[in-house]
Amino acid sequence: MGPVTLVLFDIDGTLLLSHGSGRGAMSEAADDLFGCPEMFDSISFAGAVDSGIVAIAMEASGIPATGRRMGRIRKTYGRRLRRRLAACPGEVCPGVRRLVADLQGRSRVGLLTGNWEESARIKLDYHGLGALFEGCVGAYGSDATQRNALIPFAVRRARRRWSDIQRIIVVGDTPADIGCARAGAAFFPDLEVLAVAVETGFATPEDLAAATPDLQVPDLEQGREALLALV
């Protein structure tokens, strides 16, 4: 195989909208384990990483974020997330299925998400997107506590599978996703790392534009041709 372009998708706000299922499940898990359902009330989940969110919330609540406690809340969150999605499933963002299918003929697709890996799979499978990302490479909230640290995980995994990675395209809905792409470019000066901002999520179009993405689109349906042209 020749040089590979790897397109990495965020999940929440980019591929799908869960309408608060993630936050609700986190609060329920905190209530189940620590009797503290308000633990996440003042924390923004937009562009954040699950491991970082939980560590900050636990410490702020006076609960040391030990590995054992983190593992317990992670498992409990997964169970609660399944129940939340069953009650309020949310929706797939416009154009996702067609775009990912088109990209698979021209590039490799993967995930770059703040979700723990197992909760990422729960969300994708529940919305019928799991098969599109079956066996993909990527990076998850289980890899690091900061989003800017995720791209190296994805690149190293991709290079083990395809040695000649030429370009990374990060697709996300927050300025944090754009910042992550810029951090990845600084970490890998030999790679072209591009940021695509999609307006289906948590940030305003103005906030996304201020972060200067390489491409900004209303959604993945209207932005399909422009994104394919990058590849």
KEFI-614749 format. One record per residue: residue number from 1; residue in one letter; chain; z, y, x of N, C-alpha, C in turn. Coordinates in steps of 0.05 Angstrom, whole numbers, plus 32768, in hexadecimal, padded with zeros to 4 digits. Layout:
residues N
R	n	res	chain	n.w	n.v	n.u	ca.w	ca.v	ca.u	c.w	c.v	c.u
R	NUM	A	A	Z	Y	X	Z	Y	X	Z	Y	X
...
This chain:
residues 231
R	n	res	chain	n.w	n.v	n.u	ca.w	ca.v	ca.u	c.w	c.v	c.u
R	1	M	A	8000	7FE8	8011	8000	8000	8000	8000	8019	8011
R	2	G	A	7FF1	802E	8009	7FF0	8047	8017	8009	8058	8012
R	3	P	A	8007	8072	8019	801E	8084	8014	8027	8084	7FF7
R	4	V	A	8041	8085	7FF3	804D	8082	7FD8	8058	809D	7FCF
R	5	T	A	8052	80A4	7FB6	8060	80BA	7FA9	8075	80AE	7F97
R	6	L	A	808E	80B7	7F99	80A4	80AD	7F89	80AD	80C3	7F76
R	7	V	A	80AB	80BD	7F5C	80B3	80D0	7F47	80CE	80C8	7F3D
R	8	L	A	80E2	80D9	7F40	80FE	80D2	7F39	8107	80E2	7F21
R	9	F	A	810E	80D5	7F0C	8116	80E2	7EF3	8134	80E3	7EEF
R	10	D	A	813D	80FB	7EE7	8158	80FD	7EDC	8157	80EF	7EC0
R	11	I	A	816E	80E9	7EB5	816E	80DC	7E9A	8175	80F0	7E84
R	12	D	A	818E	80FA	7E83	8198	810A	7E6D	818B	8125	7E6D
R	13	G	A	817D	812C	7E57	816F	8145	7E54	8153	8144	7E5F
R	14	T	A	814C	812F	7E6D	8131	812D	7E79	8122	8116	7E6C
R	15	L	A	812D	80FE	7E6C	8121	80E7	7E5F	812B	80E4	7E42
R	16	L	A	8144	80EB	7E3E	814F	80E7	7E23	8166	80FB	7E1D
R	17	L	A	816C	80FD	7E04	8182	810E	7DFB	8196	80FC	7DEC
R	18	S	A	81AF	80FB	7DF6	81C3	80E9	7DEB	81D5	80F8	7DD7
R	19	H	A	81D1	8112	7DD4	81E1	8121	7DC1	81FF	811E	7DC4
R	20	G	A	8208	8120	7DDD	8225	811F	7DE2	8231	8104	7DE4
R	21	S	A	8221	80EE	7DE3	822D	80D4	7DE4	823B	80CF	7DFF
R	22	G	A	8230	80D9	7E15	823D	80D5	7E2F	8258	80E3	7E31
R	23	R	A	8258	80FC	7E29	8272	810B	7E2A	8286	80FE	7E17
R	24	G	A	827D	80F7	7DFF	8290	80EA	7DEC	829B	80D0	7DF7
R	25	A	A	828A	80C0	7E03	8293	80A6	7E0E	82A6	80AB	7E25
R	26	M	A	82A1	80BF	7E36	82B4	80C5	7E4C	82CF	80CD	7E41
R	27	S	A	82D0	80DE	7E2C	82E9	80E6	7E20	82F8	80CF	7E14
R	28	E	A	82E9	80BD	7E07	82F6	80A5	7DFC	8301	8093	7E11
R	29	A	A	82F3	8090	7E27	82FD	807F	7E3D	8316	808B	7E49
R	30	A	A	8317	80A6	7E4C	832F	80B3	7E57	8346	80B0	7E44
R	31	D	A	8341	80B0	7E2A	8356	80AC	7E16	8360	808F	7E18
R	32	D	A	834E	807C	7E19	8355	8060	7E1A	8368	805A	7E32
R	33	L	A	8360	8065	7E49	836E	805E	7E62	8386	806F	7E69
R	34	F	A	8384	8089	7E62	8398	809C	7E6C	83A5	80AD	7E55
R	35	G	A	839C	80A8	7E3C	83A6	80B8	7E26	839F	80D5	7E29
R	36	C	A	8388	80DB	7E34	8380	80F7	7E3B	8363	80FC	7E32
R	37	P	A	835E	80FD	7E17	8343	8101	7E0E	8337	811C	7E15
R	38	E	A	8348	8130	7E1B	833D	814A	7E21	8337	814E	7E3F
R	39	M	A	8337	8138	7E4E	8334	813A	7E6B	831A	8148	7E74
R	40	F	A	8305	8144	7E64	82EA	814E	7E6C	82E2	8168	7E5C
R	41	D	A	82F4	8173	7E4C	82ED	8189	7E3B	82E2	81A1	7E4A
R	42	S	A	82ED	81A7	7E61	82E5	81BF	7E6F	82D0	81BA	7E85
R	43	I	A	82C5	81A2	7E86	82B3	819B	7E9C	8296	819A	7E91
R	44	S	A	8284	81A6	7E9F	8267	81A5	7E98	825B	818B	7EA4
R	45	F	A	824D	817D	7E93	823F	8164	7E9C	8223	816A	7EA5
R	46	A	A	8218	8181	7EA0	81FC	8188	7EA6	81F7	8187	7EC4
R	47	G	A	81E6	8176	7ECD	81DF	8174	7EE9	81F4	8168	7EFA
R	48	A	A	820A	815E	7EEE	8220	8153	7EFD	821D	8135	7F02
R	49	V	A	8230	8129	7F11	822F	810D	7F18	8248	8100	7F0E
R	50	D	A	8245	80E9	7F01	825C	80DC	7EF3	8274	80D8	7F06
R	51	S	A	8270	80CF	7F1E	8286	80CB	7F30	8295	80E5	7F36
R	52	G	A	8285	80FA	7F39	8291	8114	7F3F	829F	8120	7F26
R	53	I	A	8293	811D	7F0F	829F	8126	7EF6	82BA	811A	7EF2
R	54	V	A	82BB	80FF	7EF4	82D4	80F1	7EEF	82E9	80F8	7F04
R	55	A	A	82E2	80F9	7F1D	82F5	8100	7F32	8302	811B	7F2E
R	56	I	A	82F1	812F	7F27	82FB	814A	7F22	830D	814B	7F0A
R	57	A	A	8304	813E	7EF4	8314	813E	7EDB	832F	8130	7EDF
R	58	M	A	832F	811A	7EED	8348	810B	7EF1	835C	811B	7F02
R	59	E	A	8352	8126	7F18	8364	8136	7F29	836F	814E	7F1B
R	60	A	A	835E	815B	7F0A	8367	8173	7EFB	837C	816B	7EE6
R	61	S	A	837C	8152	7EDE	838F	8149	7ECA	83A7	813C	7ED7
R	62	G	A	83A9	813E	7EF2	83C0	8133	7F00	83BF	8115	7F03
R	63	I	A	83A7	8109	7F01	83A4	80EC	7F04	8394	80E6	7F1D
R	64	P	A	83A0	80DC	7F32	8392	80D6	7F4B	8379	80C5	7F46
R	65	A	A	8363	80CD	7F51	8349	80BF	7F4C	8347	80A8	7F60
R	66	T	A	8357	8094	7F5D	8356	807C	7F6E	833D	806C	7F67
R	67	G	A	8336	805B	7F7A	831F	8049	7F75	8323	8037	7F5D
R	68	R	A	833C	802E	7F5A	8342	801C	7F43	833F	802B	7F29
R	69	R	A	834A	8043	7F27	8347	8053	7F0E	832A	805A	7F09
R	70	M	A	831C	8061	7F1D	82FF	8068	7F19	82F0	8050	7F0E
R	71	G	A	82F6	8038	7F19	82E9	8020	7F10	82F0	801A	7EF3
R	72	R	A	8309	801E	7EEB	8311	8019	7ED0	8303	802C	7EBC
R	73	I	A	8302	8046	7EC3	82F6	8058	7EB0	82D7	8054	7EAE
R	74	R	A	82CC	804B	7EC5	82AF	8045	7EC5	82A9	802E	7EB2
R	75	K	A	82B9	8019	7EB2	82B4	8002	7EA1	82BA	8009	7E83
R	76	T	A	82CF	8018	7E7F	82D6	8020	7E64	82C1	8033	7E58
R	77	Y	A	82B7	8045	7E69	82A2	8057	7E60	8289	8048	7E58
R	78	G	A	8282	8033	7E66	826A	8024	7E5F	826D	8018	7E43
R	79	R	A	8284	800D	7E3D	8289	8001	7E23	8288	8016	7E0D
R	80	R	A	8295	802D	7E12	8295	8043	7DFF	827A	804F	7DFB
R	81	L	A	826A	8050	7E10	824F	805B	7E0E	823E	804B	7DFC
R	82	R	A	823F	8031	7DFE	8230	801F	7DEC	8236	8025	7DCE
R	83	R	A	8250	8028	7DC9	8258	802E	7DAD	824F	8049	7DA4
R	84	R	A	8251	805D	7DB5	8248	8078	7DAF	822A	8079	7DA9
R	85	L	A	821A	806B	7DB9	81FE	806B	7DB5	81F6	805D	7D9B
R	86	A	A	8205	8048	7D94	8200	803B	7D7B	8205	804D	7D63
R	87	A	A	8219	805F	7D66	821F	8071	7D50	820D	808A	7D50
R	88	C	A	8205	8093	7D68	81F4	80AB	7D6A	81E1	80A7	7D81
R	89	P	A	81CB	809A	7D7C	81B9	8091	7D91	81AA	80A7	7DA0
R	90	G	A	81A7	80BE	7D95	8197	80D2	7DA3	8179	80CD	7DA1
R	91	E	A	816A	80D7	7DB4	814D	80D4	7DB2	8140	80D6	7DCE
R	92	V	A	8128	80CB	7DD0	8119	80CD	7DE8	810A	80E7	7DE8
R	93	C	A	8109	80F5	7DFF	80FB	810F	7E00	80DD	810B	7DFE
R	94	P	A	80CF	8120	7DF4	80B2	811E	7DF0	80A3	8116	7E09
R	95	G	A	8090	8104	7E06	807D	80FE	7E1B	8087	80EB	7E30
R	96	V	A	809F	80E2	7E2E	80AB	80D2	7E44	809C	80B7	7E48
R	97	R	A	8099	80A8	7E33	808D	808D	7E36	8070	808F	7E41
R	98	R	A	8060	80A1	7E37	8045	80A4	7E40	8043	80AD	7E5D
R	99	L	A	8053	80C1	7E64	8053	80CB	7E7F	805B	80B6	7E93
R	100	V	A	8071	80A8	7E8E	807B	8094	7EA1	8066	807E	7EA4
R	101	A	A	805A	8075	7E8E	8045	8061	7E8F	802D	806A	7EA0
R	102	D	A	8025	8083	7E9D	800F	808E	7EAD	8017	8090	7ECA
R	103	L	A	802F	8098	7ED0	8038	809B	7EEC	8038	8080	7EFA
R	104	Q	A	803E	806A	7EEC	8041	8050	7EF8	8026	8047	7F04
R	105	G	A	8010	8052	7EFB	7FF6	804B	7F06	7FEF	805C	7F1E
R	106	R	A	7FFF	8070	7F24	7FF8	8083	7F3A	800E	8086	7F4E
R	107	S	A	8026	807E	7F48	803D	8082	7F59	8052	806D	7F53
R	108	R	A	806A	8071	7F5F	8081	8061	7F58	8095	8072	7F49
R	109	V	A	80A1	8068	7F34	80B4	8077	7F25	80D0	806C	7F2A
R	110	G	A	80E4	807E	7F2A	80FF	8076	7F2E	8112	8089	7F1F
R	111	L	A	812B	8087	7F25	8140	8097	7F18	8150	80A6	7F2C
R	112	L	A	8158	80BE	7F25	816A	80CF	7F35	817D	80DC	7F21
R	113	T	A	8194	80CF	7F1D	81A4	80D7	7F06	81C2	80D7	7F0E
R	114	G	A	81D1	80E8	7F00	81ED	80E9	7F04	81FC	80D3	7EF6
R	115	N	A	81EF	80C4	7EE6	81FB	80AD	7ED8	8202	8097	7EEC
R	116	W	A	8219	808A	7EE7	821D	8071	7EF5	8206	805E	7EEF
R	117	E	A	8200	804C	7F01	81E8	803C	7EFE	81E9	802C	7EE4
R	118	E	A	8200	801F	7EDE	8201	800F	7EC6	81FF	801F	7EAC
R	119	S	A	820A	8038	7EAC	8208	8049	7E94	81EB	8054	7E92
R	120	A	A	81DE	8058	7EA8	81C2	8060	7EA7	81B2	804B	7E99
R	121	R	A	81B7	8032	7EA0	81A8	801B	7E94	81AF	8019	7E76
R	122	I	A	81C8	801D	7E6F	81D0	801C	7E53	81C0	8030	7E43
R	123	K	A	81BE	8049	7E4D	81AF	805D	7E3E	8192	8057	7E3D
R	124	L	A	8186	804F	7E53	8169	8049	7E53	8163	8032	7E41
R	125	D	A	8173	801D	7E43	816D	8005	7E32	8171	800B	7E15
R	126	Y	A	8185	801B	7E0E	818A	8021	7DF2	8172	8030	7DE6
R	127	H	A	8165	8041	7DF6	814F	8051	7DEC	8134	8044	7DF1
R	128	G	A	8134	802B	7DFA	811B	801D	7DFE	810B	8025	7E16
R	129	L	A	8119	8031	7E2A	810C	803B	7E42	8111	8029	7E5A
R	130	G	A	8123	8015	7E57	812B	8005	7E6D	8113	7FF7	7E7B
R	131	A	A	8100	7FED	7E6C	80EA	7FDF	7E78	80D8	7FF1	7E8A
R	132	L	A	80D7	800A	7E83	80C7	801D	7E93	80D3	8021	7EAF
R	133	F	A	80ED	801C	7EB2	80FA	8020	7ECC	8106	8006	7ED6
R	134	E	A	80FC	7FF0	7ECD	8106	7FD6	7ED6	8101	7FD2	7EF4
R	135	G	A	8116	7FCD	7F03	8113	7FC8	7F1F	810D	7FE0	7F30
R	136	C	A	810F	7FF8	7F25	8108	8010	7F33	811D	8017	7F49
R	137	V	A	8115	8027	7F5C	8128	8032	7F6F	8133	804C	7F64
R	138	G	A	8149	8055	7F6F	8154	806E	7F66	816F	8073	7F72
R	139	A	A	817D	8086	7F67	8198	808D	7F70	81A8	8095	7F57
R	140	Y	A	81C2	8090	7F58	81D3	8092	7F40	81ED	809F	7F46
R	141	G	A	81FC	80A5	7F30	8216	80B1	7F33	822A	809E	7F40
R	142	S	A	8223	8085	7F43	8234	8072	7F51	8230	8073	7F6F
R	143	D	A	821C	8082	7F78	8216	8084	7F95	8224	809B	7FA3
R	144	A	A	8229	80B0	7F95	8235	80C8	7FA1	8243	80D9	7F8B
R	145	T	A	8253	80EC	7F94	8261	80FD	7F81	8253	8118	7F7D
R	146	Q	A	823E	811D	7F8E	822F	8136	7F8C	8212	8130	7F88
R	147	R	A	8204	813E	7F76	81E8	8138	7F71	81D7	813D	7F8A
R	148	N	A	81DD	8151	7F9A	81CD	8157	7FB2	81CD	8140	7FC6
R	149	A	A	81DF	812E	7FC4	81E1	8117	7FD6	81D1	80FF	7FCD
R	150	L	A	81C3	8101	7FB6	81B7	80E9	7FAA	819C	80E2	7FB6
R	151	I	A	818B	80F5	7FBD	8170	80EF	7FC6	8170	80DC	7FDE
R	152	P	A	8181	80DF	7FF2	8180	80CC	8008	8184	80AF	8000
R	153	F	A	8194	80AA	7FEB	8197	808E	7FE1	817C	8084	7FD6
R	154	A	A	816F	8095	7FC6	8156	808D	7FBA	8140	8089	7FD0
R	155	V	A	813F	809B	7FE3	812A	8098	7FF8	812F	807F	8009
R	156	R	A	8147	807A	8011	814C	8063	8021	8146	8049	8013
R	157	R	A	814C	8048	7FF9	8145	8031	7FE9	8127	802E	7FE6
R	158	A	A	8119	8044	7FE2	80FC	8043	7FE0	80EF	803B	7FFA
R	159	R	A	80F9	8044	8010	80ED	803D	802A	80F1	8020	8030
R	160	R	A	8106	8014	8026	8109	7FF7	802A	80F4	7FE7	801B
R	161	R	A	80EA	7FF3	8006	80D5	7FE5	7FF6	80B9	7FEE	7FFD
R	162	W	A	80B5	8008	8002	809B	8012	800A	80A0	8024	8022
R	163	S	A	8097	801D	8039	809F	802B	8052	8094	8047	8052
R	164	D	A	807C	804C	8047	806F	8065	804A	8073	8076	8031
R	165	I	A	808A	8083	802F	808F	8096	8019	8084	80B2	8021
R	166	Q	A	8072	80BD	8012	8066	80D6	8019	8071	80ED	800A
R	167	R	A	8077	80E9	7FF0	807F	8100	7FDF	8094	80F6	7FCB
R	168	I	A	80A8	8108	7FC6	80BC	8103	7FB1	80B9	8119	7F9D
R	169	I	A	80B8	8112	7F84	80B8	8125	7F6E	80D0	8120	7F5D
R	170	V	A	80E2	8135	7F5B	80FB	8133	7F4C	80F6	8141	7F31
R	171	V	A	80FA	8133	7F1B	80F6	813E	7F00	8111	8140	7EF3
R	172	G	A	8119	8158	7EEB	8133	815C	7EDF	8135	8174	7ECD
R	173	D	A	814B	8177	7EBF	814D	818D	7EAB	8162	81A2	7EB2
R	174	T	A	816D	81A2	7ECA	8181	81B6	7ED1	817A	81C2	7EED
R	175	P	A	8185	81DA	7EF3	8183	81E4	7F0E	818E	81D2	7F23
R	176	A	A	81A2	81C1	7F1C	81AD	81AE	7F2F	8198	819A	7F38
R	177	D	A	8186	8192	7F26	8171	8180	7F2E	815E	818D	7F42
R	178	I	A	8158	81A6	7F3E	8147	81B5	7F50	8155	81B7	7F6B
R	179	G	A	816F	81BE	7F6B	817E	81C0	7F83	817F	81A5	7F92
R	180	C	A	8181	818F	7F83	8181	8175	7F8F	8167	8170	7F9E
R	181	A	A	8150	8178	7F92	8137	8174	7FA0	8136	8185	7FB9
R	182	R	A	8140	819D	7FB9	8140	81AE	7FD1	8151	81A2	7FE6
R	183	A	A	8168	8197	7FDE	817A	818A	7FF2	816C	8171	7FFE
R	184	G	A	815D	8163	7FEE	814E	814C	7FF8	8139	8154	800C
R	185	A	A	812B	816B	8006	8117	8174	8019	8123	817C	8034
R	186	A	A	813B	8188	8033	8148	818F	804C	8151	8176	805B
R	187	F	A	8159	8161	804D	8162	8149	805A	814B	8139	8065
R	188	F	A	8134	813A	8058	811C	812B	8061	8105	813E	8066
R	189	P	A	8105	814D	807C	80EF	8160	8081	80D4	8153	8084
R	190	D	A	80D3	8139	8088	80B9	812B	808A	80AD	8125	806F
R	191	L	A	80BC	8129	8059	80B2	8123	803E	80AD	813D	802F
R	192	E	A	8099	813C	801D	8095	8151	800A	80A7	814B	7FF2
R	193	V	A	80B9	815C	7FEB	80CB	8158	7FD4	80C7	816F	7FC1
R	194	L	A	80BE	8168	7FA9	80B7	817C	7F94	80CB	817A	7F7D
R	195	A	A	80D0	8191	7F70	80E2	8192	7F59	80D2	8199	7F40
R	196	V	A	80D4	8189	7F2B	80C8	818E	7F11	80DF	8193	7EFD
R	197	A	A	80DF	81AA	7EF1	80F3	81B1	7EDD	80E8	81AD	7EC1
R	198	V	A	80F7	81A0	7EAF	80EE	819C	7E94	8102	81A9	7E81
R	199	E	A	80F9	81B6	7E6D	810A	81C8	7E5C	8116	81B9	7E44
R	200	T	A	8119	819F	7E45	8123	8190	7E2E	8141	818C	7E2F
R	201	G	A	814E	8196	7E43	816A	818F	7E47	817D	81A6	7E44
R	202	F	A	818F	81A8	7E57	81A7	81B9	7E54	81A3	81D6	7E5E
R	203	A	A	818F	81DB	7E6F	818C	81F5	7E7A	8177	8205	7E6B
R	204	T	A	8179	8220	7E6C	8165	8230	7E5F	814C	8232	7E71
R	205	P	A	8135	8238	7E65	811D	823C	7E76	8121	8251	7E8B
R	206	E	A	8130	8265	7E85	8135	827B	7E98	8146	8271	7EB0
R	207	D	A	815A	8261	7EAA	816B	8256	7EC0	815B	8243	7ED1
R	208	L	A	8149	8234	7EC5	8138	8221	7ED5	8125	8231	7EE7
R	209	A	A	8119	8246	7EDB	8106	8256	7EEB	8114	8264	7F02
R	210	A	A	812C	826C	7EFE	813B	827A	7F13	8141	8267	7F2B
R	211	A	A	8141	824D	7F26	8145	823A	7F3B	812B	8233	7F4A
R	212	T	A	8115	823F	7F42	80FB	823C	7F4F	80F1	8220	7F53
R	213	P	A	80ED	8211	7F3D	80E1	81F6	7F40	80C4	81F8	7F48
R	214	D	A	80B9	81E3	7F52	809C	81E2	7F59	808B	81E1	7F40
R	215	L	A	8096	81D6	7F2A	8088	81D5	7F11	809D	81D6	7EFB
R	216	Q	A	8098	81E6	7EE6	80AA	81E7	7ECF	809A	81E2	7EB5
R	217	V	A	80A3	81D0	7EA5	8094	81C9	7E8D	80A6	81C8	7E75
R	218	P	A	809C	81CD	7E5C	80AD	81CD	7E44	80B8	81B1	7E3F
R	219	D	A	80A8	819C	7E42	80B0	8181	7E3F	809C	816F	7E4D
R	220	L	A	80A1	8155	7E4E	8090	8144	7E5E	8076	813C	7E4F
R	221	E	A	8074	8144	7E36	805B	8141	7E28	8048	8158	7E2F
R	222	Q	A	8052	8170	7E2B	8042	8188	7E32	803D	818B	7E50
R	223	G	A	804F	8180	7E60	804C	8183	7E7D	803F	816B	7E8A
R	224	R	A	8036	8158	7E7A	802B	813F	7E85	8015	8143	7E99
R	225	E	A	8000	8152	7E92	7FE9	8155	7EA4	7FF1	8164	7EBE
R	226	A	A	8002	8178	7EBB	800A	8187	7ED3	801B	8175	7EE6
R	227	L	A	802C	8164	7EDB	803C	8152	7EEC	802B	813D	7EF8
R	228	L	A	8018	8132	7EE9	8006	811E	7EF5	7FF5	812A	7F0B
R	229	A	A	7FEF	8143	7F09	7FDF	8151	7F1E	7FEF	8153	7F38
R	230	L	A	8009	8155	7F36	801A	8156	7F4E	8018	813B	7F5D
R	231	V	A	8016	8125	7F4E	8015	810B	7F59	7FFA	8105	7F65
